[in-house]
Amino acid sequence: MKATKLEVIGVIFAKLRPDREDVFADIGCGTGGVSEFFAPYVRKIFAVDLDERAVEETKNRLKSYNSEVLLMNGLEFLKEYDYDLVFFGGTKQIEEMLEVACKKARRVAAIAARMEVAIRSFEKIKSLGLRGELLVLNIWRDYELAGGAAFRPLNPVFLVVGCSSE
């Protein structure tokens, strides 16, 4: 199971700008790394995934925080629950989910591995009258080479951010 890199989570955090009263929804939470990072800074976390293993792992990571980890479809969650900030860790049904989330949330962010998915998500956010931003994040990590430091790139990721005109 892939996990969102800590450096990418830092950018997501900076773009979503949580505060202590926010309810944060992590749709497609995977192993729970994004939820765990946000948990100390928000009032409540909802972590949602369709993978039972992911849900169990995330429950363990979040047990000391005010959180609910749910085994359910992200679109259904977005329709039924209230939240202030939403992060999408997966892009299945992303356009439909953005349609619902952008009506309720103050800010949303989604990562995508494929450029065309990122562009469609960005266009969807703009079509809903929100301010949108599209970023490409390239992280390079060092490794030892001949007694010195060299850098190895990680896979780039696209980050799409949308927020109300606050």
PAGUKOL-786557 format. One record per atom (N, C-alpha, C): residue in one letter; x, y, z. Coordinates in steps of 0.1 Angstrom, whole numbers, padded with zeros to 4 digits, always signed. Layout:
REM PAGUKOL-786557
AXYZ ...
***
This chain:
REM PAGUKOL-786557
M+0008-0012+0000 M+0000+0000+0000 M+0009+0012+0000 K+0007+0022-0009 K+0015+0034-0010 K+0010+0044+0001 A+0020+0051+0005 A+0017+0061+0015 A+0022+0075+0010 T+0015+0085+0014 T+0018+0099+0010 T+0031+0103+0017 K+0041+0108+0010 K+0054+0111+0016 K+0052+0123+0025 L+0060+0123+0036 L+0059+0133+0046 L+0061+0147+0040 E+0070+0149+0031 E+0073+0162+0025 E+0060+0167+0017 V+0053+0158+0011 V+0041+0161+0004 V+0030+0165+0014 I+0029+0158+0025 I+0019+0161+0036 I+0022+0175+0041 G+0034+0179+0042 G+0037+0192+0047 G+0032+0203+0037 V+0032+0201+0024 V+0027+0210+0015 V+0012+0210+0016 I+0006+0198+0017 I-0009+0197+0018 I-0013+0205+0031 F-0006+0203+0042 F-0009+0210+0054 F-0009+0226+0052 A+0002+0230+0045 A+0003+0245+0043 A-0008+0250+0034 K-0013+0242+0025 K-0023+0247+0016 K-0037+0246+0022 L-0040+0236+0031 L-0053+0235+0037 L-0054+0244+0049 R-0043+0248+0056 R-0043+0257+0067 R-0053+0254+0078 P-0052+0243+0084 P-0062+0239+0094 P-0061+0248+0107 D-0072+0248+0114 D-0072+0254+0127 D-0079+0245+0137 R-0078+0248+0150 R-0082+0239+0160 R-0097+0235+0160 E-0105+0243+0154 E-0119+0241+0153 E-0124+0233+0141 D-0114+0230+0132 D-0118+0223+0120 D-0120+0208+0121 V-0129+0203+0113 V-0131+0189+0111 V-0125+0185+0098 F-0115+0176+0099 F-0107+0172+0087 F-0112+0158+0082 A-0114+0157+0069 A-0118+0144+0063 A-0107+0140+0054 D-0102+0128+0056 D-0092+0121+0048 D-0099+0110+0040 I-0102+0113+0027 I-0109+0103+0019 I-0098+0095+0011 G-0099+0082+0013 G-0089+0073+0007 G-0077+0074+0016 C-0079+0072+0029 C-0069+0075+0040 C-0057+0065+0039 G-0058+0054+0032 G-0047+0045+0032 G-0042+0041+0045 T-0029+0043+0048 T-0023+0039+0060 T-0025+0049+0072 G-0031+0060+0068 G-0034+0070+0079 G-0024+0081+0081 G-0013+0082+0073 G-0003+0091+0076 G-0007+0106+0075 V-0016+0109+0066 V-0021+0123+0065 V-0030+0126+0077 S-0038+0117+0080 S-0047+0119+0092 S-0039+0121+0104 E-0029+0112+0106 E-0021+0113+0118 E-0013+0127+0119 F-0009+0132+0108 F-0002+0144+0107 F-0011+0156+0111 F-0023+0156+0106 F-0033+0166+0109 F-0039+0166+0123 A-0040+0154+0128 A-0048+0151+0141 A-0045+0161+0152 P-0032+0165+0155 P-0030+0174+0166 P-0035+0188+0164 Y-0038+0191+0152 Y-0041+0205+0148 Y-0056+0208+0145 V-0064+0198+0146 V-0078+0199+0143 V-0087+0194+0154 R-0100+0197+0154 R-0109+0193+0164 R-0112+0178+0162 K-0114+0173+0150 K-0118+0160+0147 K-0112+0155+0134 I-0109+0142+0133 I-0105+0136+0121 I-0115+0125+0117 F-0119+0125+0104 F-0126+0114+0098 F-0117+0108+0088 A-0113+0096+0089 A-0105+0088+0079 A-0114+0078+0073 V-0114+0078+0060 V-0124+0069+0052 V-0116+0062+0042 D-0119+0049+0041 D-0113+0040+0031 D-0122+0028+0028 L-0120+0022+0017 L-0127+0010+0013 L-0119-0003+0016 D-0106-0001+0020 D-0097-0013+0022 D-0097-0016+0037 E-0102-0028+0041 E-0103-0031+0055 E-0089-0031+0062 R-0078-0035+0056 R-0065-0034+0062 R-0061-0020+0065 A-0064-0011+0055 A-0061+0003+0057 A-0069+0009+0069 V-0081+0006+0070 V-0089+0011+0081 V-0084+0006+0094 E-0080-0007+0095 E-0075-0012+0108 E-0062-0005+0111 E-0053-0003+0102 E-0040+0003+0104 E-0042+0018+0109 T-0051+0024+0102 T-0054+0038+0105 T-0060+0039+0119 K-0069+0030+0123 K-0075+0030+0136 K-0064+0029+0147 N-0054+0021+0145 N-0043+0020+0154 N-0035+0033+0155 R-0033+0039+0144 R-0025+0052+0143 R-0032+0063+0150 L-0045+0063+0150 L-0053+0075+0154 L-0060+0072+0168 K-0057+0061+0175 K-0065+0058+0187 K-0063+0068+0198 S-0053+0076+0198 S-0052+0087+0209 S-0057+0100+0204 Y-0064+0101+0193 Y-0069+0114+0188 Y-0084+0113+0187 N-0091+0124+0186 N-0105+0125+0184 N-0108+0122+0169 S-0111+0109+0167 S-0112+0105+0153 S-0122+0094+0151 E-0127+0093+0139 E-0136+0082+0135 E-0129+0077+0122 V-0127+0064+0122 V-0121+0057+0110 V-0132+0048+0104 L-0136+0051+0092 L-0148+0045+0086 L-0145+0036+0074 L-0150+0025+0073 L-0149+0016+0062 L-0162+0019+0053 M-0160+0028+0044 M-0171+0032+0035 M-0167+0039+0023 N-0176+0041+0014 N-0173+0048+0001 N-0172+0063+0004 G-0161+0069-0002 G-0159+0083+0001 G-0170+0092-0003 L-0176+0090-0015 L-0187+0098-0019 L-0199+0098-0010 E-0202+0086-0005 E-0213+0084+0005 E-0210+0092+0018 F-0197+0091+0022 F-0193+0098+0034 F-0195+0113+0032 L-0191+0119+0021 L-0192+0133+0018 L-0206+0138+0018 K-0215+0130+0014 K-0229+0133+0013 K-0235+0133+0027 E-0231+0124+0036 E-0237+0122+0049 E-0231+0130+0061 Y-0219+0134+0060 Y-0212+0140+0072 Y-0209+0154+0069 D-0205+0161+0080 D-0201+0175+0079 D-0186+0176+0082 Y-0179+0185+0076 Y-0165+0187+0076 Y-0161+0201+0071 D-0149+0205+0074 D-0144+0218+0070 D-0133+0217+0059 L-0125+0207+0061 L-0113+0205+0052 L-0114+0191+0047 V-0110+0189+0034 V-0110+0175+0028 V-0098+0173+0020 F-0092+0161+0023 F-0080+0157+0015 F-0084+0144+0008 F-0082+0143-0005 F-0084+0131-0013 F-0071+0124-0016 G-0069+0112-0010 G-0057+0105-0012 G-0058+0095-0024 G-0070+0094-0029 G-0072+0086-0041 G-0081+0094-0051 T-0081+0090-0064 T-0088+0098-0073 T-0100+0090-0080 K-0104+0079-0075 K-0116+0072-0080 K-0128+0080-0076 Q-0136+0083-0086 Q-0148+0092-0084 Q-0145+0106-0080 I-0133+0111-0083 I-0128+0124-0078 I-0137+0135-0083 E-0142+0135-0095 E-0150+0147-0099 E-0163+0147-0092 E-0169+0136-0090 E-0182+0135-0082 E-0180+0139-0068 M-0169+0135-0062 M-0166+0138-0048 M-0163+0153-0047 L-0156+0159-0056 L-0153+0173-0055 L-0166+0181-0056 E-0175+0176-0065 E-0188+0183-0066 E-0195+0184-0053 V-0195+0174-0045 V-0202+0174-0032 V-0193+0181-0021 A-0180+0178-0020 A-0172+0183-0010 A-0170+0199-0011 C-0169+0204-0023 C-0167+0218-0025 C-0179+0226-0021 K-0191+0220-0020 K-0202+0227-0015 K-0203+0229+0000 K-0196+0220+0007 K-0196+0220+0022 K-0183+0224+0028 A-0172+0221+0022 A-0159+0223+0028 A-0153+0237+0025 R-0145+0243+0034 R-0139+0255+0032 R-0127+0254+0022 R-0120+0243+0023 R-0108+0240+0015 R-0108+0225+0012 V-0103+0222+0000 V-0101+0208-0004 V-0087+0206-0011 A-0082+0194-0010 A-0069+0192-0017 A-0069+0177-0022 A-0064+0175-0033 A-0063+0161-0039 A-0050+0159-0045 I-0044+0147-0043 I-0032+0143-0050 I-0035+0134-0061 A-0028+0135-0072 A-0030+0126-0083 A-0016+0122-0089 A-0015+0110-0093 A-0003+0106-0100 A-0003+0109-0115 R-0015+0110-0120 R-0016+0113-0135 R-0020+0127-0138 M-0013+0133-0147 M-0016+0147-0151 M-0030+0149-0155 E-0036+0140-0163 E-0049+0143-0168 E-0060+0143-0157 V-0057+0135-0147 V-0066+0134-0135 V-0065+0147-0128 A-0053+0152-0126 A-0051+0165-0119 A-0057+0176-0127 I-0056+0177-0140 I-0062+0187-0148 I-0077+0187-0147 R-0083+0175-0148 R-0098+0174-0147 R-0102+0178-0133 S-0095+0175-0123 S-0099+0179-0109 S-0098+0194-0108 F-0087+0200-0113 F-0085+0214-0113 F-0097+0221-0120 E-0100+0216-0132 E-0111+0222-0140 E-0124+0221-0132 K-0126+0210-0125 K-0139+0208-0118 K-0140+0219-0107 I-0129+0220-0099 I-0129+0230-0089 I-0132+0244-0094 K-0126+0248-0105 K-0128+0261-0111 K-0142+0262-0116 S-0148+0251-0121 S-0162+0252-0126 S-0172+0254-0115 L-0168+0251-0103 L-0177+0253-0091 L-0175+0267-0085 G-0167+0275-0092 G-0166+0289-0087 G-0156+0291-0076 L-0147+0281-0074 L-0137+0282-0063 L-0124+0286-0069 R-0116+0292-0060 R-0102+0294-0064 R-0094+0281-0065 G-0087+0279-0075 G-0080+0266-0077 G-0065+0268-0078 E-0058+0258-0075 E-0043+0259-0076 E-0039+0245-0080 L-0030+0244-0089 L-0024+0231-0094 L-0009+0232-0092 L-0004+0222-0085 L+0011+0222-0083 L+0016+0208-0087 V+0029+0208-0090 V+0036+0196-0093 V+0047+0195-0082 L+0047+0185-0074 L+0057+0183-0063 L+0067+0173-0067 N+0079+0177-0067 N+0090+0168-0069 N+0099+0167-0057 I+0100+0156-0051 I+0109+0154-0039 I+0121+0146-0043 W+0132+0150-0039 W+0145+0143-0041 W+0151+0140-0027 R+0155+0128-0025 R+0161+0124-0012 R+0176+0120-0014 D+0184+0124-0004 D+0198+0121-0005 D+0201+0106-0003 Y+0212+0102-0008 Y+0218+0089-0005 Y+0233+0090-0006 E+0240+0081+0001 E+0254+0081+0001 E+0260+0076-0012 L+0269+0083-0018 L+0275+0079-0031 L+0290+0082-0030 A+0299+0073-0030 A+0313+0075-0031 A+0318+0084-0019 G+0312+0082-0008 G+0316+0090+0004 G+0310+0104+0004 G+0301+0107-0005 G+0294+0120-0005 G+0279+0118-0006 A+0273+0129-0009 A+0258+0128-0010 A+0254+0131-0024 A+0245+0122-0028 A+0238+0124-0041 A+0223+0124-0039 F+0215+0127-0049 F+0201+0127-0047 F+0194+0118-0057 R+0183+0112-0052 R+0175+0103-0060 R+0161+0109-0060 P+0155+0110-0072 P+0141+0115-0072 P+0131+0105-0068 L+0120+0110-0061 L+0108+0101-0059 L+0098+0104-0070 N+0088+0096-0071 N+0079+0099-0082 N+0072+0112-0079 P+0071+0121-0089 P+0064+0133-0087 P+0049+0131-0085 V+0043+0141-0079 V+0028+0140-0076 V+0022+0153-0079 F+0010+0153-0084 F+0003+0166-0086 F-0006+0168-0074 L-0007+0181-0070 L-0015+0185-0059 L-0025+0196-0065 V-0038+0193-0063 V-0048+0202-0067 V-0055+0207-0054 V-0056+0220-0053 V-0062+0227-0041 V-0073+0236-0046 G-0084+0236-0038 G-0095+0245-0040 G-0099+0251-0028 C-0103+0263-0028 C-0108+0270-0016 C-0119+0280-0019 S-0128+0282-0010 S-0138+0292-0012 S-0131+0306-0013 S-0138+0316-0017 S-0132+0329-0019 S-0132+0337-0006 E-0125+0331+0004 E-0125+0337+0018 E-0114+0348+0018 
***
